[in-house]
Amino acid sequence: MCCAIWDALQQEFMAFPSRSQWQDIAEDFWRQWQFPLCLGAIDGKHVRIRAPPRSGSDFYNHKGFFSDILMAAADANYRFIYVDVGAYGRESNGGVLGRSAFGSRLAEGNINLPGPAVLPGTTTPSPFFFLGDEAFPLQQNLMRPYPGTNLQDRKRIYNYRQARARRVVENAFGILAARFRIFSRPIDLKPDKAVKIVKACTALHNFLATTERARYMPATFVDTTSDTGDVLPGEWRQHVAGDRNMVDGQRCSVGRVRPSRRAALVREQLADYFLSDAGVFPHQYSVLRLGGTDQYISKRSLGSMSFDSLLEY
């Protein structure tokens, strides 16, 4: 049944985007999240499974349980653009992405992305890119936050803007876990069958998010932004409160991997752009300087936190 669901829905609701569709995704990110030229937000989650027989430590993760990894990219409307399911739980997010077909093609520039465009309201050219967190390497088509804590304001602003746009993938995972309660407990099947279940759920998620959006994820179900720029947690967080069966992937440091000069320049251009009249977001300064701390998201901005770290907050 899960294979039939995937086969029936994948081509229409999870097909790999064309160049024009990539551009539509980027326009949605700019209009809804004020992040230019973004093609998706990438993250990984551990999906808890029963310990496979004779698997050793392959599926045993840093959280202390057995899991498959669900690696995915989400668009601005909380739909999955790409999913990769079944990597060993012991692997890190960056490693899983790098060994996937999608990650390999992205690194090699063979993914048929749109050509460079100008940042809105300027004449500055920039490539299109995806957004990742600190677990991923900085590449020309994959942006990550600036590392460190005592950062210049321009870097802290960039990190805030990226975290704000990346919230879509956290919400996509949260909606998936809240609506498909198979994720509220360990999947008591062999890994190959668990993979089929997860893939079917992601396809159904996209189908419902497209055809039944008002019922499947009404406005209050997802994180929203108030008039003052604060993030109001969506109702999905209440549904998954206490669940430990879909948690963040491993964040292995990639600080020793030196990014290319071109990749670093793209991020620098974005940091400057967010300070310009064309790229400024009205609330970015007040959120940054709340309480005079180095945190780039206020305490009320819970939407960028994973639902397992939210419980520890």
N, C-alpha and C positions, 0 to 999 in steps of 0.2 A: 504494500500500500504506500509506504513512504517513497519508494522508487517511482511509483506511478504518479504521485503528487509532484515530485521533482520534475519528472519528464513532461508532465502536462503544463506546469507553470514556468519552468525555467526560461524557455525561449521568449515568452512575452513579458515576464515580470522580473527576470534576473539576467537578461541578455547583456553581453558586454556592450557598453555604449559606443555609438558611432562618434565621429568628430563633432558633428552638430549637436548630439546629445551631451557630449562633454561640455560644450559651450553653454548649453542650457543649465547644466548643473552649476557651472561657475557663476552664471547670472543669478541663480537662486541664492548661492552663498553670499554674494555681494548685497543683494536686496534684503535678505532676511538676517544675515549675521555680520554684514559690513566687513567681509574679508574678501579681497579681490583675487581673481584668477585661481580660486580654490576648486579642485575637482573632487574632493572627498576627504573625510577624516578617517584615519586608520587606527585600529586598536585590536587587542586580542583578549580573549577570556578563557579561563579554565572551566571546562564543563565536567563536573564530577561524574565518574563512572565506577562500576564495580572493578575491583582489582583483577586484571586479566590473568589467567593461569600462565605460569612460567614466563612472565614478562619481565622479571627482575625489577630494576628501578626505572625502566624506560618511561613508564607512565606516571611515576611518582614525582610530584612537583614540589616546589619550594614552600608551598602552603601546608604540606604534610598530608596530602591525599592523592588518589589516583585520578587522572584526568586526560581527556583529549583537549586540544587547543582549537578554539574557534577564532580564526583571524578574519577580520572583515573591514571593508571600507563602506562608509555610509554617506548618503547625499544630504543636502540641506533639509530634506523633509523626512529624515529618519528611516529611509529605505536603504537596504543593502545594495551596493553596486557590485561588490565582489565578496565571495566567501571562500575560505580555505579551511577545511575541517579535517581533523585526524592526526595532526602532528603530536608527537610525544609530549606529555605533560612536563617533562624535565627541561624542555627547550625554552629559550627566551623569545619574547615577541620579535625582536630584531632578527634573531636567527631563523625563526619560522618564516617571516616575510622574505628574507634574503634567499631562502631555499625554495620558496614557492614559485610557480610559473609566473604569477603576476609580479612578484618582487624582482625576479631575474629580468623580466622584460622591462620593468620600470628602470632598473639600474642601467640597462644597456640602451635605453631610449628607443625600444622597439614596441611601444604600446599604442601607437597611432593616436597620440595626443594632439590637440590643436597646436599650431605654431605659436611662437611668442606673440603677446599682445601688449598694449600699453596699459599701465595702471590708470584706472578711471580718473578723468579730470586732469591728466598729465600727458606728457610726451615720452615718459620713461618706459622703455620696453622691459618686459619680464616674461619668463616662461610660466606656463601653468604648472601647478604642483598639488601635492596632497599634504595633509597635516598629520604629523605623528607626535608622540610625546618623547620623553627623554630616553625611552628604550630603543628608539630607532636612530639610524645614522642620518646626518645632514647630507642630503643630496640635492642636485639641481632641481629635481622634481619631487622632493620630499623635505618639507620644512619641519624642524623641531625647535623647542624653546631654547633660549640662551641658558646655559648651565650656570649654577652658582646662586648665591643669595644676595650679596652686597653689590647689586647691579646698578648701572646708571638708569636714570628714569626712562630713557628711550628704550632700553632693553626690557625694563619691567613693563612698560606699556605694550611692547610687542608681545611679551609672554601672556599678558592679560588678554589681548586681542586674539591670540592663537587659542588659548584655553577656552575662550568664549565660543569660538567657532567649532572647536573640537567637541564641544558638548553634545553635538548631534549623534556621534557614535556611541557615547555613553548612554544617551537616551534610547537609542535603537536597541542596544543590548538589554536595557532595563525594561522596555516595553515587551521585548521578546520573552524575557523571563517572567514578567508579570502575567502575560496573556497565555503562555503555554506552560502549564504547571508541571509538565514533565521535568522542568528545570528546578523544581522545588525540592527535589530529592535526587540521590545518585541514580544514574541510569543503569539498571541492573541487567545489562546485556553485554555481549562481546563488543570490542571497539569498532569492528566494521559495521555492526548493526546500529551502534550508537551514532556513528557518523551519518548514516542514512536518516535517522530520526532528526538530527540537528539540521541537516540540509533541507529536509521537508519543512521543518518549522520556519527556517529563514525564507523559504519560497512562499509559504502561507502568510508570513508576516508582510512581505512585499505585496502580495495579492490583496490582503485586507487593508493595508495602508493606502493602496491605490483606489480600490473599489468601494471600501466601507470606512473611509477615514474618520468620519464624524462619530461613528459608533466604536470603532476599534481603538482610536486614540483621540478622544475629544480634547479640546484646548486645555482643559485643566489636568489632563493625564500626563502631559509633557511639561518639562521645565519652561517657565515663561519669564519675561523680563518686565519689571515694573517701570513706571514713568521716571523713577529716580535711578534706574540702571541696575537695581538689585535683582538677583535671580531668585525666583520663587519656585521651590521644588515641586515637581509634578507628582500626581497621585500614584504613579507607578512605584515610587519609592516606598509608599506605605504597603503595597502588595508584596514587595520582596524583602521588607524589613525582617531581619533574622535569618534569611536564607544565606547559606554558605556554599551553594552548589554551582554558582557561576560567578567566579571572582576574577580579579585583574590578572593578566598575564605577568610573567616575570619581567622585572625591569632590570636588565643587566646593563651596566654602564658601557657606553661606547665612546667615552671621552678620549680614549687613546687613538681612535680612528680619526685621522686628520681629514676633514672635509676638503673638497676641491675649492679653489679660489672662487670659481664661478658660483658654487652653492652658497658659500659664505657671503658673496656679493648680493645674491638674490635676497637673503635675509636682511642684510644691511639696508638694502633699498626699501624693503617693506617697513623696517623700523623707522626710517626717515619719513616714509610716506604717511605713516600713522600720526606723525607730528605736523603734517602739512594741512592746509585748509581743505584740500581735496580728500584727504583720508582720515581726518580726525573723527573720533566717536565722542559725542557730547559728554558722556559720563566717565570716560577713561581716567581723567585726572582725579576726580573725587574718589573713585574706587581705589586707585593706587595709593593715595595718601591717607586713607582712613586710619586714624589712630597713630599716624606717623611711623608705621611699621614698614618692613620690606615686603610684606605680602602683597601680591598683585591681584588678589581677589578678596573681597570682603568676607566677613564671617557669614553673612547672609547669602553669599553667592555659592550655594551648595550644589548647584547644577553641574559644576565641573568635577565634583568628587564622585568616586565610585560608590555604589551603594553599600559595599562592605566597609569602606573607609568612613562613610557617612555615619555608620553605627558607632564608630570609634571616636567621632568628633566631639 
